[in-house]
Amino acid sequence: MSNIQSTTLDELNSAISISPYLNEIDLSKLKKKPIDSSPLYICIDGLWNEEFLNKVAEESIHFDDWSGEKDFYGSRKKRWQSDIDKLPSFTKTFLAYLNQSTFLRVVEFLTDQEGLIPDPHFEGGGLHSTGEGGFLKMHIDFNYNENLRLHRRVNVLVYLNKNWAKEYGGNFELATKDCKGNFKTLLSLEPIFNRTVIFITDDSSYHGQPNPVMHPHKKRRNSIAAYYYLSESNSKIKRTSTNYFDNSGKPIKEKVLKKILSKLKKSILH
């Protein structure tokens, strides 16, 4: 019997009520069903205990032990750290909680996904930070984790940016495609503090941050990301890497990406 079936709503609400990190929420009102072929998504403001998330946000501002910074066609000025042992204490605690039973059951309940499995390595996830002019092109995620040998199914993003205004850019966008293959935006959300986005990742859940960060004081756009997997696939195509798209919805071919990367390397060397 699955976690969804074996855990009653009352039991789940009781677990949330004693959690030191989660605020009490109306799970029944938040629960959604997918409409037509559009990807399922849920946005929750104020899900996390503000005092605790404040500490995570402060750590993200001062953190400097990054694994790297993306600088290619698909993404620029985006730093990441997925090694939980290199992250500061409150951030480490938060990521560990995202992989624990109570929050996993919340995600399962809201998305109707049974048997979700967390990633202890946070491949592609962890702490993210995008600087001035930074962006992430619309894309569909890798859907197969070779290390875990599991199929990716749900993304959770938690934003850490206080006093963030729309004109600062950096909106999270989720889109589908129309019959002509052009993007049809489903939502565009400012990455404000204590905003959580949960969505199904599949072959049609195009998402990203295509609008560059433009903060007047050059503050960075910080977030936490965690991904959840299934033992069985919902996709006919196995992707072990991310597929990027231009603003019109056309895929960027690997050959084109290699040419762009080659030009970038040459410009750096000269």
Secondary structure, DSSP 8 states (H G I E B T S, - for coil): --HHHHS-HHHHHHHHHT-SSB----HHHH-----TTS--EEEEES-B-HHHHHHHHHHHHH----SEEEEETTEEEEEEE--GGGS-HHHHHHHHHHTSHHHHHHHHHHHT--S-EE-TT-TT-EEEEEEEEEEEEEEE---EETTTTEEEEEEEEEE-BTT--GGG---EEEEEE-TTS-EEEEEEE--BTTEEEEEE-STT-EEEE-S----TT---EEEEEEEEEESS-S-SS--SS-EEB-TTS-B--HHHHHHHHHHHHHHHH-
